[in-house]
Amino acid sequence: MVRATGKGRGSPEAVEKRRAARALNALVAEQGTARCADGRTEKRRLRLLRELREGRGGVPLSPIDTLTHAADLLALGETLTSLRRQGVTFPAASEPTPSLRAAAQAVRDTYALPAELFALIGIDLASKGPRRARRGGTK
């Protein structure tokens, strides 16, 4: 029996079969679930969720850790609504002081975080300023 010369991986037909099988597997895996994660990613997602709910070692996360955990979860396909459904609590949003707004804006710009994430730490960055009551009646 004569073996094909080359890399020692078998005949060219066998190599072609493996390539075709790999391509098929990759395409089918892409069409599977949209949130198909490997084992490490799924464990990381579960750890981030658990730490958002319970803290790390019983100690609540710092505000920046809360924001980065939530940003990582958003990158993994979670939404703020899904975080609420999974038991992550959101403090009531309050109007930040000017210094707090400036600090939060600096963090937002530096970390490229969406403004909605700041609701996780009780800061409403979505509003532009204090709300004013309308004068006059409704028309």
N, C-alpha and C positions, 0 to 999 in steps of 0.2 A: 504494500500500500504506500502510495506516495503522498507525503504531506505537503501542503502549500508552504512555500517559503515566505518569510516575512516576520511578523511580530510573534508568531507562535500562538496565535489566538484562534486557530482553526482556518477553515476554508473561507474564501471570500463570500460564499453564500451564507455561511453561518454568521459572519460579521454583519452582513446586510440584514439578516433576520433579526439579530439583536438590536440593531439601529432602528428598524421598523417597529419593533415591539416597544422600545423606549419612547419613540415618538408617539405611538398610540397611547401608551400609559400616561404620558405628560398631557396629551390633549383631553383624555377622559378625566383626569384629575382636575384640570382647569374647569371643565364643565360641571363638575360635581357641585357640592355646596359652595356658596359664595364665601362662607366663613370657615373654610376648611383649613385648619391650622395643624402644623405638626405638633408632636407631643410637647416639645419645649415651649412653643409659643402658647399652647393651651394652658400649660402649668403656670407660665408667667402671667397670663391673663387672669387666671384664678387667684394667684397670689396678689396681684394688684387690686383686684376687687375685694379680697379679704382684708387687705391692709387699709383700703379706703373705709370699709365698714367698721373694723375693729381696732385699727391702729397697728403699730409695730411693737410687739411684746407688751401689749396692754396700754401703751402710751400713744395718745393720738398723734397723727402725722402733723408735721409743721405745715403751714400754709403753702409753701413752695413745693413740698413733697406731694401734697394733695393735688395741686395744679399739675405737676408733672405726671403723676400717676394717671390722672384723668385724661391728660393729653395723650399719653401712651395708649390708654384704652380706646380713645377715639380713633387713633391710628390703626388699632386692631379691629375696628369695625363696630365698636359699641357706640351708643348714642346717650345723651343725657337722660332721655326717658328710660332707656334700658338700665342705666345705672340706678335710677330711682326704683325701678321694679326689682332690682336685685338687692335692695336694702341699703343703698348709700344714702345717707341723710344730708339734706341741704339746709343750712341755717337760713333764717329769714333774711332776705336781701335788705340792706339798709343803704341809705345815701352816704357815700364816703366823704370824709373831710377832704379839703383840697390837698393836704399833704399825703393822705392815704391814696387818693386818686392818682397823684403824681407818681408815687412809689409803685402802685399797681400798673400804671401805664408803662413805666420803665421796665417792669418785669414782663409785661405783655409784649413789648417791642423786642426785648432781648431774647426771650424764649419763643417768640412767634406764636403766642397762644391766642385762641379765639376769646372774645370778650365774654361769651356765655359761660366759660369755665369758671370765671370769678364768682359766679353764684354759688359754687361749691364752698367757698370760704366766706360767704355772706356779703360780698361786695357787688354792687350793681354798677358795672361799667357801661352797660348798654345805654343808660340814660345820659343825656348831655349835661344835666344840671338839675337843680331843684325844680320841682313841679310847681307851677303857679296856678292858682285858682282862676277860673274865668270870671270876668266881670260881666254883669248883665245877665239876662235870662237866656234861655234857649229860644231860638228863632223858629 
